[in-house]
Every structure is written in structure tokens, then in C-alpha cells.
């Protein structure tokens, strides 16, 4: 089921298991949680793709946590976390990268993005949710 849910940090959209959301532009969404399949373009603060979830399209975000599959153009202004079950492919840009043992990253990959324009204007760093900021994968490859 596709549903907006209230979150602690603002607006949240969850695409549930077995749901396919195609051909949309997602805006004004602080957190996108993908348990199903999404084909879209988006600009958000946080994207979480579960093991069974997949996202195809273009995304500009502050933090991405990938346990499932991402295909397309991904610009991560903060941290890109690819878990052991995660697969990321396409044109990938990031500021910081964490890849667990078993995680896959392929395509046109470049390091060097900074904090979000909003955070830069406010003179602050991107603040990550505590459960992600404190996450330490078992085996890590930092690029």
C-alpha cells in the first residue's frame, strides 16, 4: 500500500510490499521507504530501500540506505550506505560511502558531493537519524 505516514522528522511516504509505483515525481517528502517497487524521480532527505524493495529512476537525496536494489541516477549529498544485500547501479555520486561485505556498486561512480544546499544555506551539516548515524556495518569498505 502506498501511504503517507507521519514521521518524527517530517513527511514520510512508504511504498509497501507488492506495490508498484510508476511514472511519478516525488516532492516534499522527507523520508521515502521502499518495500515494493518504485519508478520515479525524487528529491528527498532520506531514502530507505528494504531487501525486497527496488527503486528505478533518478534521486537527489541527503542519505540513502540500500538493502534492496537501486538502478538509475543517484546523487547523495551525505552518506550512501549499501548493506550486504544491496545492489546499486547507474550514475552514482556521493559525499561518503559505506559498503558492507557483499554489497554491490557498479556504473559511473564519483565521490565528491557535499552537504545539501538547504543545510549549506543554514550553515549546518546534514543531521542523520540516530538509527542510521550510529549504524556500524559488520564489514565495511570505505571509498
N, C-alpha and C positions, 0 to 999 in steps of 0.2 A: 504494500500500500504506500502511496506517495502522500506524505503528510507533513505540514509544517508543525513543529513542536516547540514549545517554549524552552529555551535553554538558559543556563546560568549566564552565558556571555552574549546573549542576543538571539537573533533569529536562527532557526535550525530547520533544515529540510532532511528528512530521512526517506530514502527510496528502499522499501522493504524487499525481502527475498521474493523471487519470481516476478518482480515488477520490472517493466521495460519503459523507460522514459526517453523518447527520441525527439530530435529536432527542436530543442528548446535553448533559450538563453537564460541562464540563472543569474539573477542580480539581487542585490540587497540581502544576501544570505551570509550570515557569519560562519555557519558550520554546515557542511554537506556530508551526510553519512550515506554511503552506498553499500547496500546489501544485495541489490538487484543489478540491473544493467542501465547505464545512462549514456546517451549520446547527446552531447550538449557543448555549449561554450559557457564559461563562467568566470567570475571574478569574486573571490571569497577570501575569508580569513583562514579557514581550516577545512581540509578535505580528509575524510577517513574512508578508506575502501576496505571492506571486510574480505575475508578469504574467498567467499563466494561472489563478491561484488566485482563489477568491471565498469570502467569509465572510458569512453572513446570520444575524443574531441579536443578542445583547447581549454586550458585552465590557467589563470593567473591567481596565485594564492600565497599566503604567508607561510603556511605549514601544511605539508602533505604526509600522511601516514598511510602507507600502502601495504596491505596484506593480500590483496587480490591482484587485479590486472588494470593497468593504465596504458592506453595507446593514444598517441597524438602529440600535441604541443603542450608542454608543461613548464611554466615559469614559476619557480618557488622563491619568493623573496627572502624566506628564512630557511627553515630546515626541511629537507626531504629525507624521510625515514622509510626504508624499504625493508620489510620484515622477511624472514626466511621463505615465506610462501608468496612473496610479492614479485610481480613482473612488470617492469616499466619499460616502454619502448616508444621511440619517436624523437622529437626535438625537445631535449630536456635542458633547462637552465636552472641553476640553484645557487644559493649562497653557502649552505652547509649540507653535507651528505653523510648519512649513516646507512650502511647496508649490512644486514645480518648475513651470516653464513647461509648460503642457499638462495638469497635474494638475487634477482636478475635485473640488470640495467643495460639497455642497448639502444643504439641510434646515434644521433648527433647530440653529443653531451658536452656541456660547457659549465664551468664554475665561474662565479663572479657576480651574481645578482646580490643586491644589498637589501636593506630593510624596506618595508612598504613605503610608498610615497606619503601616505597618511601619517605613519609613525615618524617619518623624517620631518614632515612639516611640524609635528607636535614636539619634535626634539627628543623623542623617546624610542627605545628599542621595541621590537615586536615582543609582546608578552605571550608566552605559550601557556596553554592549560597545564596545570600541575601534573596530571597523569602522564602527559607527553614530555614535558620539560624534564621530569625526573626519570623518564624511561631510559634504561640502560640495556640494550640488547646483549644476549649471551656472547655472541661472536660478532665483532664489528670490523668493518673495513672503512676507514675514513679517507676520503679523497680530497 
